[in-house]
Amino acid sequence: MTTYRTHNCAALRQSDVGKNVKLSGWIARKRDHGGILFIDLRDTFGVTQLVLDPAIKGLEEVDSWRPESVITIEGSVVERVGDTKNAKLATGDIEVKVTSAVLQSAADVLPFQIAEEDQAGEHIRLKYRYLDLRKERMQKNIRLKNGVIQSLRRRMWEQGFQEFQTPILTASSPEGARDFLVPARMHPGQFYALPQSPQQFKQLLMMAGFDRYFQIAPCFRDEDSRADRLAEHYQLDVEMSFVTQDDVFATMEPVLKGVFEEFNAHTGKPHKVSDAPFPRIAYRDAMMKYGSDKPDLRNPLTIVDVTEVFKRDDVTFNAFKGVISSGGVVRAIRAPKVSDRPRSFFDKLNDWARGEGAPGLGYITIDGAEGKGPIAKFVPPAAIAELAKAASLETGDAVFFVCDKEAAAAKMAGKARDKICDEMDIREKGVYKLCWIVDFPMYEEDEKTKEIMFSHNPFSMPQGGLDSLNNKHPLEIMAHQYDCVCNGYELCSGAIRNHKPEIMEKAFAIAGYGKEVLERKFGGMLSAMKFGAPPHGGCGFGVDRITMILADEPNLREVNAFVMNGAFEDPLMGAPGEVDEQQLKDLHIKVVKPMSVKAA
């Protein structure tokens, strides 16, 4: 019991009938039934129905109190009778007959509804985020995230990991995204960076001999906003000594599976979780078969290469032949038993492809040994037979085609695979399908400059070690890198790390980093390796993304309390904002604003 309440708004039950109680909370709803006032009183725990007679002395003003006003009431618990009971509420068998009420804080007219869902846009929701967070759905999501973090932390402790807190102000590093920079007042012209991940620190902890590290780590990346990406996020960051890739997987799979099983009924629809060990799919196979390195395995459709079919002399579809002759490929997606669908089904997919920037989505339907459809006349029966074999086609199926350079074809085929699946409504429901994507390329080529650059994590161990770096073409070198994927979302990225200085020097040299740059930017790491570094590896699981999937929400903003909008602006706090001249002088910074674009 406190000054303001004897119980919270979810605590009272039928066994409490007859008790005198004190409750505090927000007015969620008010209803006037023939002069008797009913109020749903809400706090973070739940809702209790109050019943008041405004004619009673001291309760005259209650009817004028607006929704979301904070009140404290005293009264007696009474049983609801008959159909007045509410099975949807934990407190639905009782109500509190109010004898006194105090207005603790009056609410103004609301900018949007709290008790009911409305169409308030993102800007207004974020401007009044403290009101938005009062909604039942948001409260439930934030509690879910809290539970996920608590569960992850407990599971890591149980496996003998120690929890660390690494610095927020650090040095810039090449990890595939832009850094947020912080000017160093005491060092004019120099900058700290907010960490994209605690990568170097956790590796240094392994070199310091701590063996098993974890952290619920804040990470900052100045990337374009997306529904499943924020400028700042939290991840379960993990590192282990004396481990192989198999050891990392065996350690983390029970943690992840356990969390998904613990919270998978959050939406009221329990899901089946993949059994460990999770499937492992090589990066190149994932790009070929699914058109993505984060495939949604609930989608049963797959992609196959049929370039050789369209190379045949008897195939006269020149639109594809021209692309193939310049190094392009043809990818095919089998859609089972759709040949009897109306023409609108195919036209809709064709229009969708044009909206994605493709010329269209060519297709053939299979009728015995013959093909039908817009491009079937260019593909004779012998070629249809070869196509059917390559794509496992049967009578009644359709096969859709994407033709482009390899990378572009994979990307578009991946999108088409998902679009066709959704149009057929065959995506498996009620499951969390987890897998590992492995064997990522160590390097990739910049499309414009043709320069070699790291494709993933620059601190990864190349498969084959120094021998591969010395004797293979960079684009042929695989790394001990891996991602964990669930239902089309990347949950985790990790690697077995390089722990040898000579390999680090060579790996960075291939990516264009001279030894002097390596010493300047990563001198601490390089030096530590020269004093005995254990083989080690780890990963980082996105806490926000795990919560988003469990909450069945489409956007990370729905599972975080305070966030920025898609333009990286915070309407509530007014960030980012200008600072005064004195602050800039203290930091030795001059702001040069971009020139406005003149109208044509």
N, C-alpha and C positions, 0 to 999 in steps of 0.2 A: 504493500500500500504506500502511496505517495500523497503529497498534498493535492494532486490533481486527479488521481484515480485509484480505485481499489482493484480494477480489472482492466484489461485491454478490450478492444471492441470485437474480439473473436473468442473470448474466454467463457462467456456465460452459457450455461446449459440448463436443461430441465431440472437438474439436481440443485440448481441455485434459486429456484422459485421460492419467494418469500424473503430473500435477502435484501437488505438495503445496500445499494452500491453507488459508487461514484465513477463516472466515465468522462473522458475528454477526447475530443477529436474534431473533425471537420464535418460540416453539414453537407452530405452528399446529395440528398434529395429531400424534398418536402411535399407532402400530400395533405390536402384538407378534405376530410370526409365528414360532411355534415357538422362542421364546427369542431370536430376533433382533429388535431394536427398530428400527423405521423412524420417522423424524421428518421432518415437513415444516417446514423452517425458512423463515420469512417475514420480509422487510423491505419497504420501500415500493416496491422495484423488481420483486420477484417471489418465487418459491419455489424452493428446492432441496431435493431429498430426501436425507436422511442415513441411513446404515445403521450401527448400533452393535451390538456384542456385549457386553452388560453383564457377561459373565464376565471380560472383559479388565480387568486392574488399572487403577484410576483411572476406570472407567466404571460402577462398581457402582451409584452413586446416581442416575444419569441417569433411570432408569425411574420414580423418585419425583418428578421435577420436573413441575409442573403445566403444562397449556397456558397460553400467554401469558407464561410466564417468559422472561426475556431471557438468552441464552447466547452464548458464543463457543466455536467448535470448530476444531480442526485435523484434517486428514486428507488422503487422496489421492483424486483423481478417478478413478472407474472407470466403464466403459461398462455400461449396462444391456443385457440381452440379450433377444431374442425378444419375447414379449408383456409383458415387464416395462417396456418403454418406454412413455412417456406422451406421446402426440402433442398433448395439450391444454396441456402445459407447454413453455415455451421451453427449459427445462433438462431436458426429458423424456428425452433420450438418455443422460443420465449420472446418477450419484449420488456422494456423497462418503462414503467409508469412514472413519469417525471414529477417530482415534487418541488424542485428548484433548479434554476438554470442561470448560468453566468456567461456573458459574452466576453471571451478573452481577447478576441481580435476580429473586427468587422472586415468583410471582404467587399471590394468594389465590384462593379459590374464586370463579369468575366469576358476576356477577349475570345474565348471559345469554350465549348462545353467540356466538363471534366467527367461527369457521370455517364454521358453518352458519347459514342464516337461521332465525330463530325468531320467535315471536309477541310479543316484548317490546314493550310499549306505549310511547307517545311519552314519557311522564314518565320511565320508567326509562332509556330511550335517551338523553335529554337530561341526566339526572342523572349518567350515566356516559358523557358524550359522547366523551371521550378513548378509551374502549373501542369505542364505536360507529364512530368514525372509522377504526379498524383494519380494518373490514370491507372486502373487496375492492371492493364496489360503491361505498362511500363514498370510498375512496381514488381510485377511477377518476373519480368525479364531481368531487372537489376538484381533481384534476389537469386535468380538462377545463376547469373555470372558470379555472384559472391559464393554460391555453393560450389560451382565448378572450380574456382580458385582454391577454396578450402579443400576440396577433394583431391585436386592435383598435388597440393602441398603435402597433404597427409600421405598420399601414395608414394611420393618421392622420399619423404622421411623414412617410411617403412622399408624402403630399399637401400637405406644407408647413405643417402645423399645429404650433403651439408648445404645449407642455404647461405648465399652471399648477396651483398649489395655492391654493385660495381659503379664507377663514376658516371655521372651524367655529362659533365664537361670533359671532353676528350679531344682527340685529334681526328681530322678528316681521313677517310679511307675509301678506297675504290670498291664498293660493294654493290654496284649496279643501280644506285639511285642517288639523287642529289642530297647533300647534307643540309641540315639547318645550321647556319653559322651564328656564333655568338662573339661579338667583338671583345677583345681582351683589353680592358681599360689600362691595366698596368704594363701592357706591351703594345704600344701604338702600332697599328697596321697589321697586327696578328689576330688570329681568330681561333676560338675553340669550335668544336662541332658537337652537336647533340648526337648520341650514338644511334646508328642504324641498327646495331645489335651489340651486345657485349663481347663480340667475337674475340678480339685480342686478349681482353682481360681474362676470359674463361680459359683460353689456351694457356695463358701465363700461370693461372692457378694450377693447371695440370703440371706445368713445368716446376711449380713450387712444391708439388708433391701432395696435393689435397685429394687426388684420386677421383672423387665424385662430387660434382658441383651442380647446383640448380639455383634458379632465380626466377621469380615472377617479374620479368624485366620490362621496363618501358623502352620503346624503340621509336625512332623518329625518322621519317623518310619524306623528303620534299618531292613526292610524285603526284601525278594527276589523280584527282579523287575518283573513286569508283564505289559502287555499292558494297563491295567486299574489301575495300581498302580505305584506311584513314591515314592522315598525316602522322598521327601518333597512335600506337597500339601497344598492347601488352602480350608478351609471349612467355610460355614456360621454356626457359632457356636451360639447356642440359649439356654437360660435358663429362666424359669418363676417360680414365687412363687404362692402358693395356687392353684395348678392345678392338674387335673387328666390326665390320658392318653387321654381321650376324648377331654379335653381342648387343649392339645398340638396339636392333630390332627386337630381340628377345627381351630386353629390359623395358622398352617403351610400349610395346604392344599391350601388355596387361594393364598398364596405366591408362592408355587411351581407351581400350575396350571397357575397362572398369568404369571410367567416367561416363561413357556413352550409355552403358547399361544402367548406371545409377540415376541418370537424369532423362532417359529417353521417353519417359511418360509425361514430360513437362507439358506437352500440348494436349494431353488427354488421349493420345494415340500411340501406344507403345510400339516401338520399332524393334526389329531383329537387327543385331549387330554382327558384323563379320567375325567369324571365328579366327583366332590366331593359329598358325602364322598367316598374316595377311598375304594375298597374292603379290608377287613381284613381277613387274613389267619393265622391260628395258625401254629406255627413252625412245630409241629409234622405232621399236615395235609399237609403242604407244602412239607416236606420230603417224605411223602407217595405218594402224588398225582403228584408231579413234580420232585422229586429226588433232590431238591435244595431249599435252604432258600432264593434264589434270582431268583424266577421263571420268565421266559419270558412268559407272558400271551398271547402274540400274537400266540403262538404255541397251537393249539387246542387239541393236544394229551395229554392223562393223563395216569397215572400208577395205577395199582390195585394189590392187594396182592392175589395170587392164590396158596399159600403154601398148603392149605387144599386139593386142587385138586390133587396135586402131592403126597400127603400123602396117597391117596386112595390105597387100596389093589390091585385093578385091573389096576392101573397105574404102569408100569414096567420100567420106565425110571430111571435106577439106578444112573446115573450121578447126578441127582437132589436129589434122595432119600438119597444118602450118605451125601450130604451137609446138607439136612434138619435134618437128625438124629443127626448131631453135632451142631444144633442150628441155621442153616441157614434158609433163606426164599427164596421164588420165587416171583419175580415181573413180571407183564405182561403189555405190551403196545399194545393197539389196533391200527392197521393201516387200516383205512376204505378203502374198494374197491381197493385193490392192488393185489388180488389173480391172476389176469390175467397179471400182470407185468412179463417181461421175467426173467428167472432164474438169469441173471446177476444182477438184482436189489437186490435180496436176497444175492447172493454171495458177492456183494460189501459191504453190511452191515456186513456180517459175517467176511470178511477180515478186515474191519475197527475195529470190536470188538477185534479181535486178536491183532491188532496194539495197542489197549488200554490195553493189558495185560490180557484180558479175554479169556477163551477157545474158544469162538465164540458167536454167537447170535442166539440161537435156535429159531425156529418159526414153526407155524402151520397155514395153510390156511384153511378157512372154506368153505365147499361145502355141504350145507344142514346140515344133522345130522352127517356128516363125516368130518374128518380132513385129510389134506394132508400135505406133507412136511417131512423133515428128521426125526423128532421125533414123527410124528403122529401115527406110528405103535405101539408106546408104550402107547398110550392114547386111550382107547376104546370109543365107541359112548356115553356111559353113562357119562364118565368123560368129553368128549367134550361138552355135554349138560351143565354140571355144570360149565365148563370153559366159555362157551358162556354166561351163566347167570351172572357170576362174572365180566366178562369184557365187557358185552353188545355187544357181537359179532353178526354179521349178515353174511348171505351168501355173499361171495366175499371179506370178510375181511381177514386180516392176523393178527396174534398175535405173538409178539416177547417176549422172556423170558430172564430174568437175574436171576441167582441163586448164592447166596453168603451169608455171614454173613450180618446182617441187615444194618449196616452203609455202608459197601462196596457195597451191592446190591442197596441201595438208590442212591449212587454216580454214579454207572455205569448205572443204569436205567435212571437217569437224563440225562446223556450224550447221551444214546441211544435215548431217547425221542427227543432230539434236532436234532440228526443226522438223524433219520427217517423223522422228519418234513422237514428238508432241502432237503432230497432226494425226498420227495413227493412234495416239493415246495408249501407248504400250510401255511407258516408263514404269518400272516396278515400283510399287508403293509399300510403305511400312518397313523400309529397310535402311540401314546405314551401311553402305558398301565401301569398305576401306581397302586400300592397296598401297604398295610402295612403287614409286617410279625410280628406277636405278640406272646406272651406267650413263650418266649425263656426259655430253662432250665437255672436255676441259676448256676448249676455246671455241670461239665463233668468229666469223668474218663480218666486219662492218659493211653493210650493203653499199654505202656511198664511198667510203674511203678505201675499202678493201683491206683495212688494217686488221691484224689479229688482236683479239681482245678476250678477256676472261668471259666465259658464258654463264658462270654461276658464282661460286665462292672462290676467291683467289687463294685461299689458304688450304685448299683441298689437296689430298695426295693423288697424283696422277697414277692411273693403273699402269703398272710396269715401272714405276719410279723413274729414276734418272735415265735409264736405258730408253724408255719411251720418249722422253723429252729430247734426247740426243739423236734418236734414229727414226722417229716417225714424223710424218707431216703433222703440224699442230692440229689440223681439223680432224685427224684420225685418232687423236689421243682421248681416251675415256678417263673420267675421274671417279674416285670413290665418293660420289655425291648421290644424294637420294632425297626424294620428297615423299611425304605421306599425303594421300588424297582421299577425300570422302565425298561421294555424291557430286563430283564435279568441282569441288573446292580444294585448293591446296591448303592443308592444315599445318604442314611442317616442311622445313627445309633443313638439310643437314649434310654432314660429310665426315669421313675419316680424314683427319688433318695431316698435312705434311709436317713432319717433326725433324727434318734434316735441313741444315742451312744450305748445303750445296744444291738441293732440289728446289728450295725456295728461290735462290738466286737465279737458277736456270728458268724456272717457271715464270718468274716476273720478267726476265729478259725477253722471253718469247712474246710477252704481251707489251713489250716496248718500254719497260721500266729499267733504266740503267742502274748499276750498282750504287751510284751516289744517291739516286732517288730512293732506292730501297733502304739505304742506311738512314736517310733523312726522315722518311715517313714511317718505316717499320723497324727502326734500329733496335728498339727494345725487344721485339719479338725475335729478330735475327740473333741478337746477342744471347738471349735466353736459350735458344736452340744449341748454342755452342758450349753450354754448360750442362748438357745432359737432359734431353727432352724425351719423355716416354711416348710410345705410340698412343694416340688418343683420338677421340672422335665424339661427336654429339649432334645436337639438333635444336631447333626452336619451334615449338607448337604455338600457333596463334590462339590465345585464350579468347579473344573477341570473336574470332571466326568459329571456333568450336561452339561458343554460346549461341551465335547466330543460327547455326544449323540445328542445335537442340531446341531453340525457341521457335524454329520454323519461320524466321523473319527474313525478309528479302534484303535487308540493309543493316550494316554494322551500327548505324546510328541508333537503331532500335534497341540495342543491348548495352549502350553506354550512357552514363548519366549526363555528361556534358560533352558536347561535340561541336565541331564546326560544320558548316554547310558544304555543298559541293564546290564552292569557290574558295574554300579554306578561310571562311569568315565566321566569326562568332557574334551573332546579333545580340546576344545577351550581354557579353562583356565588352563589346565594341572592339574586338581584336580582328585583324591587326589595326593599329592606329599610329598616328604620328606622335613624335616626342618633341619636347621643346629644344631650342637651340643649345641651351647649356648642357643638356644631356649628350647631344651630339658632339659638342666641344670636348667634354670629358672623355669621350670615346675616340676622339680624333677622327671623326667621320663627317663627311660632307655628302648630303643627299643630292644625287643628280636624277631628276625626274625624267621619264621618257618623253620625247617630243610627241606632241599630238599629231595624229595622222590627218593630213589635209584632205578635204573632200575633193574628189576627182572633178 
